[in-house]
Amino acid sequence: MATDSHINLPLDPDFCMYLEEDDETRYRAESYNLGQLRLSMSWNKLILKYRNRTIDELLVVFMDSATFMTVTPSLGSISPMSNSDMLTFQYYLADSLDFAVEKLILNMKRSSITPNYNQQSKLLKRIVIFKNYNQLKQIKSVLQKQDEYIKGKCAPTKEQLELCRGALSMDFGKDTPEMNQGHIEVMCEEANVSQFINNYLQSEIINNKRSR
């Protein structure tokens, strides 16, 4: 199998992660990389192997002028996915293999694939981290009852859309899919929804501590 590079895990040399370019056509800017200095992303496949056996394949992206790598989060929706007007967000499950690999990347010292503190804080600001799938379902069930309120709170402002368009224009031409007005609106709303849920989870933690 042709590979571009590989990363040896320190605990056991029989475990390796191989990087391959992903040749699928995808957007090269997503909601979770808003806030980085440069918004163009490049997609790769991260192949987890034990000796010659493939354990799993994860999608990863290099971000901010390829200065760091992150495992792509999953796409969720407060409303049903069949709803054309759905409120989407990006998330990890803390008990998943995807997030275990993401934590490894985040905590590798002196690594060219690890984000610095500023890059990391901006990244995790726009991605929700749920404890497990049960918490994801529970939070979605609560928030579905407030979907109209959330939609109003998370609607992108004109200023936000203009700032996003300006940042994208540094890396993309005006006729590229990333510069499409619809995509910009979805990116900004999705980032807002993810931040809304993160704030909600934080308030739940604070309220639970006060009630003890």
Backbone as JSON, one array per atom type, in Angstrom:
{
  "sequence": "MATDSHINLPLDPDFCMYLEEDDETRYRAESYNLGQLRLSMSWNKLILKYRNRTIDELLVVFMDSATFMTVTPSLGSISPMSNSDMLTFQYYLADSLDFAVEKLILNMKRSSITPNYNQQSKLLKRIVIFKNYNQLKQIKSVLQKQDEYIKGKCAPTKEQLELCRGALSMDFGKDTPEMNQGHIEVMCEEANVSQFINNYLQSEIINNKRSR",
  "N": [[0.84, -1.19, 0.0], [0.59, 2.15, -0.92], [1.97, 4.91, 0.77], [2.01, 8.19, 2.17], [3.23, 9.16, 4.45], [4.19, 8.13, 7.79], [3.31, 7.54, 11.23], [4.77, 6.5, 14.11], [3.44, 4.96, 16.93], [4.28, 5.53, 20.34], [4.0, 3.6, 22.4], [3.86, 0.98, 21.53], [5.58, -0.5, 19.03], [4.41, -2.01, 17.05], [1.99, -0.93, 16.5], [0.85, 1.38, 14.2], [0.26, 4.48, 12.46], [-0.82, 5.47, 9.35], [-0.66, 7.93, 6.85], [-2.67, 8.88, 4.13], [-3.46, 10.57, 1.09], [-6.71, 11.9, 0.61], [-8.94, 11.42, -1.96], [-11.52, 12.19, -2.48], [-14.08, 14.52, -3.47], [-14.47, 17.32, -1.6], [-15.63, 19.98, 0.57], [-13.25, 22.51, 1.2], [-13.18, 24.05, 3.39], [-14.57, 24.29, 6.55], [-17.01, 24.59, 9.24], [-15.69, 24.24, 11.7], [-13.11, 25.13, 11.38], [-13.21, 27.83, 11.28], [-11.95, 30.87, 12.5], [-9.29, 30.15, 12.6], [-6.09, 31.28, 11.34], [-5.69, 30.92, 8.56], [-8.02, 29.53, 6.26], [-8.12, 27.38, 4.5], [-8.3, 23.88, 4.01], [-6.81, 20.59, 3.88], [-7.64, 17.33, 2.94], [-7.18, 14.09, 4.34], [-6.62, 10.53, 4.74], [-6.37, 8.68, 7.69], [-4.85, 5.85, 8.51], [-5.16, 3.28, 10.72], [-3.09, 0.81, 11.99], [-2.27, -2.49, 13.08], [0.59, -4.13, 13.05], [0.34, -5.69, 10.01], [-2.34, -5.48, 9.78], [-5.3, -3.72, 9.19], [-6.88, -1.63, 11.43], [-8.66, 0.52, 11.62], [-9.99, 3.27, 9.68], [-9.69, 6.72, 9.53], [-10.98, 9.95, 8.77], [-9.03, 12.8, 8.35], [-7.91, 16.22, 8.67], [-5.6, 18.64, 7.48], [-4.92, 21.79, 8.78], [-5.04, 25.44, 8.85], [-2.96, 26.53, 7.05], [-1.69, 24.08, 6.82], [-0.45, 23.64, 9.29], [-1.23, 22.15, 11.43], [-2.9, 19.05, 12.37], [-6.11, 17.49, 12.49], [-8.58, 15.16, 13.64], [-11.46, 14.62, 11.75], [-14.5, 15.9, 12.94], [-17.79, 14.54, 13.79], [-20.94, 15.04, 12.12], [-23.79, 16.46, 13.45], [-27.32, 17.01, 14.2], [-29.73, 19.16, 15.59], [-32.44, 19.17, 14.96], [-34.34, 16.67, 13.07], [-32.39, 14.91, 10.59], [-33.63, 14.78, 8.17], [-34.97, 17.09, 7.91], [-35.15, 20.0, 6.06], [-34.42, 22.43, 6.99], [-32.55, 22.19, 9.0], [-30.69, 22.42, 12.11], [-27.42, 22.22, 12.33], [-24.45, 20.78, 13.87], [-21.03, 20.25, 14.91], [-19.3, 17.46, 16.27], [-17.57, 15.43, 18.79], [-17.45, 12.17, 20.28], [-16.55, 11.42, 23.49], [-15.85, 8.87, 24.34], [-15.05, 7.5, 22.11], [-13.08, 5.92, 19.49], [-12.19, 7.71, 17.57], [-11.97, 10.13, 19.02], [-10.06, 9.41, 20.87], [-7.8, 9.19, 19.27], [-7.72, 11.83, 18.41], [-7.15, 13.15, 20.85], [-4.6, 12.16, 21.27], [-3.23, 13.42, 19.16], [-3.59, 16.11, 19.92], [-2.06, 16.23, 22.19], [0.55, 15.56, 21.63], [3.92, 16.26, 21.99], [6.03, 18.81, 20.72], [5.39, 18.29, 18.06], [4.81, 18.37, 14.56], [2.22, 18.1, 13.77], [0.55, 18.87, 15.76], [-1.72, 21.21, 17.16], [-1.07, 24.6, 18.26], [-1.62, 26.36, 21.4], [-3.45, 28.46, 20.91], [-4.56, 27.79, 18.4], [-5.73, 25.34, 19.09], [-7.64, 26.07, 21.06], [-9.41, 27.63, 19.55], [-10.29, 25.73, 17.73], [-11.63, 23.77, 19.36], [-13.6, 25.31, 20.39], [-15.58, 25.36, 18.53], [-16.45, 22.81, 18.25], [-18.4, 20.29, 19.65], [-18.0, 18.31, 22.55], [-19.21, 15.4, 23.56], [-19.93, 13.2, 26.31], [-20.69, 10.57, 25.75], [-22.69, 8.5, 23.51], [-25.23, 8.37, 24.61], [-25.45, 10.75, 26.11], [-25.35, 12.56, 24.02], [-27.81, 11.97, 22.69], [-29.6, 12.65, 24.75], [-29.14, 15.43, 25.15], [-29.79, 16.42, 22.62], [-32.52, 15.79, 22.59], [-33.5, 17.54, 24.54], [-32.82, 20.04, 23.45], [-34.2, 20.06, 21.04], [-36.73, 20.93, 21.64], [-36.41, 23.57, 21.79], [-35.82, 24.57, 19.33], [-36.62, 26.65, 17.55], [-36.03, 28.95, 19.02], [-33.25, 28.59, 19.32], [-32.48, 28.7, 16.67], [-32.97, 31.37, 16.08], [-31.16, 32.59, 17.86], [-28.75, 31.69, 16.85], [-28.53, 32.54, 14.29], [-26.52, 33.77, 11.7], [-24.89, 36.95, 11.8], [-24.83, 39.88, 9.68], [-22.32, 41.04, 9.78], [-20.74, 38.89, 10.69], [-20.95, 37.12, 8.52], [-19.72, 38.62, 6.52], [-17.13, 38.85, 7.54], [-16.38, 36.18, 7.49], [-16.5, 35.63, 4.73], [-14.47, 37.38, 3.87], [-12.22, 36.24, 5.12], [-12.16, 33.72, 3.88], [-11.66, 34.5, 1.26], [-8.95, 34.89, 1.15], [-7.84, 32.48, 0.55], [-9.38, 31.25, -1.38], [-10.8, 31.41, -4.67], [-13.32, 33.56, -6.17], [-15.22, 32.05, -7.52], [-15.21, 29.51, -6.48], [-16.51, 26.58, -4.74], [-16.37, 26.94, -1.97], [-16.73, 29.66, -1.59], [-19.34, 30.1, -2.06], [-22.4, 31.64, -1.26], [-24.44, 30.3, 0.15], [-23.02, 28.18, 1.34], [-21.3, 29.59, 3.02], [-23.13, 30.75, 4.79], [-24.17, 28.43, 6.02], [-21.84, 27.41, 7.24], [-21.28, 29.45, 9.13], [-23.64, 29.51, 10.7], [-23.61, 26.87, 11.67], [-21.24, 26.85, 13.17], [-22.03, 28.66, 15.14], [-24.15, 27.25, 16.34], [-22.79, 25.04, 17.39], [-21.17, 26.35, 19.27], [-23.21, 27.37, 20.88], [-24.27, 25.01, 21.99], [-22.03, 24.1, 23.4], [-21.84, 26.15, 25.32], [-24.26, 25.71, 26.63], [-23.81, 23.13, 27.73], [-21.74, 23.78, 29.47], [-23.06, 25.49, 31.24], [-24.8, 23.66, 32.38], [-23.04, 22.05, 33.79], [-22.12, 23.89, 35.71], [-24.54, 24.49, 37.04], [-25.16, 21.98, 38.1], [-23.1, 21.64, 39.94], [-23.71, 23.68, 41.75], [-26.08, 22.76, 42.81], [-25.43, 20.69, 44.43]],
  "CA": [[0.0, 0.0, 0.0], [1.39, 3.38, -1.0], [1.71, 5.83, 1.86], [2.74, 9.46, 2.1], [4.04, 9.26, 5.66], [3.64, 7.32, 8.87], [3.59, 7.97, 12.59], [4.88, 5.37, 15.01], [2.97, 5.19, 18.28], [5.4, 5.25, 21.23], [3.79, 2.54, 23.37], [4.03, -0.34, 20.92], [6.0, -0.25, 17.64], [3.57, -2.75, 16.11], [0.88, -0.05, 16.15], [1.27, 2.51, 13.37], [-0.77, 5.25, 11.76], [-0.34, 5.87, 8.04], [-1.42, 8.99, 6.19], [-2.84, 8.85, 2.68], [-4.31, 11.64, 0.59], [-8.09, 11.55, 0.31], [-9.21, 11.96, -3.3], [-12.92, 12.56, -2.63], [-14.34, 15.95, -3.59], [-15.06, 17.81, -0.36], [-15.36, 21.38, 0.87], [-11.93, 22.72, 1.81], [-13.37, 24.92, 4.55], [-15.72, 23.83, 7.33], [-17.32, 25.49, 10.36], [-14.79, 24.09, 12.85], [-11.83, 25.81, 11.2], [-13.37, 29.27, 11.4], [-11.16, 31.39, 13.61], [-7.88, 29.95, 12.32], [-5.57, 32.37, 10.52], [-6.01, 30.59, 7.17], [-9.17, 28.63, 6.34], [-8.05, 26.26, 3.57], [-7.97, 22.59, 4.62], [-6.54, 19.48, 2.97], [-8.2, 16.1, 3.51], [-6.36, 12.87, 4.28], [-7.09, 9.36, 5.48], [-5.44, 8.18, 8.68], [-5.09, 4.41, 8.58], [-4.62, 2.71, 11.95], [-2.7, -0.57, 11.72], [-1.48, -3.31, 13.99], [1.4, -4.87, 12.09], [-0.19, -5.5, 8.66], [-3.8, -5.52, 9.84], [-5.94, -2.41, 9.34], [-7.85, -1.57, 12.52], [-9.69, 1.5, 11.29], [-9.6, 4.4, 8.84], [-10.32, 7.96, 9.97], [-10.73, 11.13, 7.97], [-8.35, 13.88, 9.07], [-7.62, 17.39, 7.84], [-4.55, 19.58, 7.86], [-5.57, 23.09, 8.86], [-4.26, 26.66, 9.08], [-1.76, 26.42, 6.21], [-1.1, 22.75, 7.1], [0.4, 23.7, 10.48], [-1.62, 21.09, 12.37], [-3.85, 18.07, 11.87], [-7.16, 17.11, 13.43], [-9.55, 14.17, 13.18], [-12.69, 15.33, 11.41], [-15.61, 15.57, 13.84], [-19.03, 14.05, 13.18], [-21.97, 16.05, 11.91], [-25.05, 16.18, 14.13], [-28.38, 17.98, 13.97], [-30.73, 19.26, 16.65], [-33.67, 18.68, 14.32], [-34.06, 15.48, 12.26], [-31.56, 15.14, 9.41], [-34.49, 14.89, 7.0], [-35.5, 18.45, 7.9], [-34.34, 20.82, 5.17], [-34.03, 23.63, 7.72], [-31.99, 21.64, 10.24], [-29.62, 23.11, 12.82], [-26.33, 21.25, 12.44], [-23.3, 21.06, 14.71], [-19.93, 19.29, 14.78], [-19.07, 16.9, 17.62], [-16.85, 14.2, 19.09], [-17.85, 11.39, 21.45], [-15.33, 11.27, 24.29], [-15.51, 7.46, 24.52], [-14.85, 6.89, 20.79], [-11.71, 5.79, 18.98], [-11.87, 8.97, 16.89], [-11.53, 11.15, 19.97], [-8.81, 8.93, 21.47], [-6.75, 9.59, 18.33], [-7.65, 13.3, 18.46], [-6.43, 13.52, 22.08], [-3.19, 11.86, 21.04], [-2.7, 14.5, 18.32], [-3.6, 17.35, 20.69], [-1.1, 16.19, 23.3], [1.9, 15.2, 21.2], [4.83, 17.37, 22.24], [6.98, 19.16, 19.65], [5.0, 17.6, 16.83], [4.36, 19.26, 13.49], [0.79, 17.91, 13.53], [-0.19, 19.29, 16.96], [-2.01, 22.64, 17.18], [-0.62, 25.33, 19.43], [-2.73, 26.62, 22.32], [-4.43, 29.34, 20.27], [-5.24, 27.0, 17.37], [-6.53, 24.33, 19.76], [-8.8, 26.68, 21.72], [-10.36, 28.03, 18.51], [-10.86, 24.51, 17.16], [-12.57, 23.13, 20.29], [-14.71, 26.24, 20.62], [-16.61, 25.12, 17.52], [-16.76, 21.38, 18.23], [-18.97, 19.84, 20.93], [-17.49, 17.01, 23.02], [-20.16, 14.7, 24.43], [-19.33, 12.08, 27.05], [-21.01, 9.33, 25.03], [-23.85, 8.63, 22.62], [-26.42, 8.62, 25.44], [-25.51, 12.18, 26.4], [-25.71, 13.21, 22.75], [-29.26, 11.81, 22.5], [-30.3, 13.39, 25.8], [-29.03, 16.86, 24.88], [-30.58, 16.69, 21.41], [-33.92, 15.73, 22.96], [-33.81, 18.77, 25.26], [-32.68, 21.2, 22.58], [-35.2, 20.03, 19.98], [-37.9, 21.68, 22.1], [-36.08, 24.99, 21.71], [-35.14, 24.75, 18.05], [-36.89, 27.97, 16.97], [-35.25, 29.91, 19.81], [-31.84, 28.39, 18.99], [-32.27, 29.19, 15.3], [-32.88, 32.82, 16.17], [-29.93, 32.96, 18.56], [-27.56, 31.25, 16.1], [-28.53, 33.09, 12.93], [-25.32, 34.6, 11.48], [-25.09, 38.37, 11.54], [-24.23, 40.37, 8.44], [-20.89, 41.24, 10.04], [-20.1, 37.58, 10.74], [-20.88, 36.6, 7.15], [-18.72, 39.41, 5.79], [-15.81, 38.47, 8.05], [-16.11, 34.83, 6.98], [-16.21, 35.76, 3.3], [-13.16, 38.0, 3.74], [-11.19, 35.27, 5.49], [-12.12, 32.7, 2.83], [-11.12, 35.06, 0.02], [-7.49, 34.81, 1.2], [-7.41, 31.17, 0.06], [-10.26, 30.72, -2.42], [-11.3, 32.32, -5.69], [-14.73, 33.91, -5.99], [-16.09, 31.06, -8.16], [-15.03, 28.19, -5.85], [-17.66, 26.2, -3.89], [-16.22, 27.47, -0.61], [-17.16, 31.06, -1.56], [-20.78, 30.15, -2.29], [-23.08, 32.31, -0.15], [-25.14, 29.29, 0.94], [-22.04, 27.46, 2.16], [-20.83, 30.52, 4.06], [-24.2, 30.86, 5.79], [-24.22, 27.16, 6.77], [-20.65, 27.35, 8.09], [-21.41, 30.37, 10.25], [-24.71, 29.04, 11.59], [-23.15, 25.63, 12.31], [-20.28, 27.25, 14.2], [-22.81, 29.27, 16.22], [-24.9, 26.19, 17.04], [-21.82, 24.27, 18.18], [-20.81, 27.18, 20.42], [-24.39, 27.44, 21.74], [-24.36, 23.75, 22.75], [-20.93, 24.11, 24.36], [-22.23, 27.04, 26.42], [-25.32, 25.01, 27.35], [-23.2, 22.07, 28.52], [-20.99, 24.41, 30.54], [-24.02, 25.98, 32.23], [-25.3, 22.48, 33.07], [-22.0, 21.65, 34.76], [-22.13, 24.88, 36.8], [-25.79, 24.31, 37.8], [-25.07, 20.72, 38.86], [-22.21, 21.88, 41.08], [-24.42, 24.52, 42.72], [-27.18, 22.01, 43.43], [-24.91, 19.65, 45.34]],
  "C": [[0.87, 1.24, 0.0], [0.99, 4.31, 0.13], [2.53, 7.08, 1.66], [3.67, 9.62, 3.29], [3.46, 8.33, 6.7], [4.11, 7.86, 10.21], [3.66, 6.73, 13.45], [4.37, 5.75, 16.39], [4.03, 4.77, 19.28], [5.23, 4.04, 22.12], [4.07, 1.15, 22.79], [4.39, -0.12, 19.45], [5.19, -1.02, 16.61], [2.33, -1.96, 15.71], [1.41, 1.14, 15.37], [0.05, 3.22, 12.79], [-0.16, 5.76, 10.46], [-1.26, 6.93, 7.45], [-1.47, 8.76, 4.7], [-3.72, 10.02, 2.26], [-5.71, 11.1, 0.31], [-8.47, 12.21, -1.01], [-10.68, 12.27, -3.54], [-13.06, 14.09, -2.77], [-15.09, 16.43, -2.36], [-14.82, 19.31, -0.26], [-14.01, 21.5, 1.57], [-11.98, 23.78, 2.91], [-14.65, 24.47, 5.25], [-15.87, 24.73, 8.56], [-16.29, 25.42, 11.48], [-13.41, 24.71, 12.61], [-11.98, 27.32, 11.08], [-12.62, 29.76, 12.62], [-9.68, 31.14, 13.45], [-7.4, 31.08, 11.41], [-5.87, 32.15, 9.04], [-7.04, 29.46, 7.18], [-9.11, 27.45, 5.38], [-7.59, 24.99, 4.29], [-7.6, 21.59, 3.51], [-6.91, 18.18, 3.66], [-7.25, 14.91, 3.31], [-7.09, 11.73, 4.98], [-5.99, 8.93, 6.45], [-5.77, 6.71, 8.9], [-4.38, 3.84, 9.8], [-4.34, 1.23, 11.7], [-2.03, -1.22, 12.93], [-0.74, -4.32, 13.13], [0.81, -4.65, 10.69], [-1.72, -5.49, 8.62], [-4.35, -4.11, 10.05], [-7.01, -2.49, 10.42], [-9.0, -0.65, 12.18], [-9.11, 2.54, 10.34], [-10.39, 5.62, 9.29], [-10.03, 9.05, 8.96], [-10.07, 12.19, 8.85], [-8.14, 15.04, 8.1], [-6.41, 18.12, 8.38], [-5.15, 20.98, 7.75], [-4.56, 24.2, 9.06], [-2.9, 26.57, 8.37], [-0.96, 25.15, 6.53], [-0.16, 22.78, 8.3], [-0.02, 22.71, 11.55], [-2.69, 20.21, 11.75], [-4.9, 17.79, 12.93], [-8.04, 16.04, 12.81], [-10.86, 14.9, 12.88], [-13.81, 14.92, 12.37], [-16.81, 15.03, 13.06], [-20.03, 15.18, 13.07], [-23.25, 15.61, 12.59], [-26.06, 17.25, 13.82], [-29.33, 17.97, 15.15], [-32.07, 18.75, 16.13], [-33.33, 17.45, 13.49], [-33.27, 15.82, 11.0], [-32.4, 15.28, 8.14], [-35.09, 16.29, 6.86], [-34.59, 19.34, 7.06], [-33.82, 22.07, 5.86], [-33.35, 23.25, 9.04], [-30.86, 22.51, 10.79], [-28.5, 22.11, 13.07], [-25.23, 21.73, 13.37], [-22.26, 19.98, 14.5], [-19.58, 18.77, 16.18], [-18.12, 15.7, 17.6], [-17.58, 13.48, 20.23], [-16.59, 11.04, 22.23], [-14.91, 9.82, 24.46], [-15.25, 6.74, 23.2], [-13.37, 6.79, 20.43], [-11.28, 7.08, 18.3], [-11.3, 9.99, 17.88], [-10.26, 10.71, 20.7], [-7.63, 9.33, 20.58], [-6.59, 11.12, 18.35], [-6.91, 13.77, 19.71], [-4.94, 13.26, 21.94], [-2.54, 12.98, 20.23], [-2.58, 15.79, 19.13], [-2.48, 17.4, 21.73], [0.3, 15.74, 22.91], [2.81, 16.42, 21.33], [5.79, 17.54, 21.07], [6.66, 18.43, 18.35], [4.48, 18.6, 15.81], [2.87, 19.11, 13.21], [-0.07, 18.38, 14.7], [-0.46, 20.79, 16.93], [-1.4, 23.31, 18.4], [-1.85, 25.7, 20.26], [-3.83, 27.44, 21.66], [-5.23, 28.58, 19.22], [-6.19, 25.99, 18.01], [-7.78, 24.92, 20.39], [-9.85, 27.11, 20.71], [-11.04, 26.81, 17.89], [-11.94, 23.95, 18.07], [-13.72, 24.04, 20.67], [-15.88, 25.92, 19.7], [-16.91, 23.64, 17.32], [-17.28, 21.0, 19.61], [-18.38, 18.48, 21.29], [-18.51, 16.43, 24.0], [-19.47, 13.53, 25.12], [-19.5, 10.78, 26.28], [-22.26, 9.56, 24.19], [-25.13, 8.91, 23.4], [-26.55, 10.1, 25.78], [-25.89, 12.97, 25.15], [-27.21, 13.15, 22.53], [-30.04, 12.64, 23.5], [-30.29, 14.89, 25.51], [-29.84, 17.23, 23.64], [-32.06, 16.71, 21.74], [-34.36, 17.0, 23.67], [-33.82, 19.96, 24.31], [-33.69, 21.23, 21.44], [-36.45, 20.84, 20.35], [-37.67, 23.19, 22.02], [-35.52, 25.37, 20.33], [-35.4, 26.12, 17.41], [-36.1, 29.06, 17.7], [-33.78, 29.82, 19.44], [-31.54, 28.92, 17.59], [-32.15, 30.71, 15.29], [-31.58, 33.28, 16.8], [-28.7, 32.7, 17.71], [-27.54, 31.74, 14.66], [-27.31, 33.99, 12.74], [-25.68, 36.06, 11.25], [-24.44, 38.74, 10.21], [-22.73, 40.54, 8.61], [-20.15, 39.92, 10.06], [-19.93, 37.0, 9.35], [-19.81, 37.32, 6.35], [-17.31, 39.05, 6.24], [-15.41, 37.09, 7.53], [-15.74, 34.88, 5.51], [-14.82, 36.37, 3.08], [-12.03, 37.04, 4.06], [-11.04, 34.19, 4.42], [-11.46, 33.22, 1.56], [-9.6, 35.07, -0.01], [-6.98, 33.51, 0.59], [-8.21, 30.67, -1.14], [-10.69, 31.8, -3.4], [-12.8, 32.5, -5.57], [-15.69, 32.88, -6.58], [-15.96, 29.66, -7.56], [-16.23, 27.88, -4.96], [-17.58, 26.8, -2.49], [-16.71, 28.9, -0.48], [-18.65, 31.21, -1.84], [-21.49, 30.73, -1.06], [-23.81, 31.31, 0.76], [-24.19, 28.53, 1.87], [-21.53, 28.33, 3.3], [-21.87, 30.65, 5.17], [-24.29, 29.6, 6.65], [-23.03, 27.06, 7.72], [-20.82, 28.21, 9.34], [-22.49, 29.93, 11.23], [-24.26, 27.79, 12.36], [-22.15, 25.92, 13.42], [-21.01, 27.85, 15.4], [-23.57, 28.24, 17.03], [-23.97, 25.37, 17.91], [-21.41, 25.05, 19.42], [-21.98, 27.3, 21.39], [-24.48, 26.18, 22.61], [-23.23, 23.67, 23.77], [-21.25, 24.99, 25.56], [-23.32, 26.4, 27.28], [-24.74, 23.92, 28.26], [-22.43, 22.65, 29.71], [-21.93, 24.93, 31.63], [-24.62, 24.82, 33.03], [-24.32, 22.01, 34.13], [-22.02, 22.59, 35.97], [-23.38, 24.7, 37.67], [-25.75, 23.05, 38.64], [-24.17, 20.88, 40.08], [-22.91, 22.69, 42.16], [-25.49, 23.77, 43.47], [-26.72, 20.93, 44.39], [-24.84, 20.15, 46.76]]
}
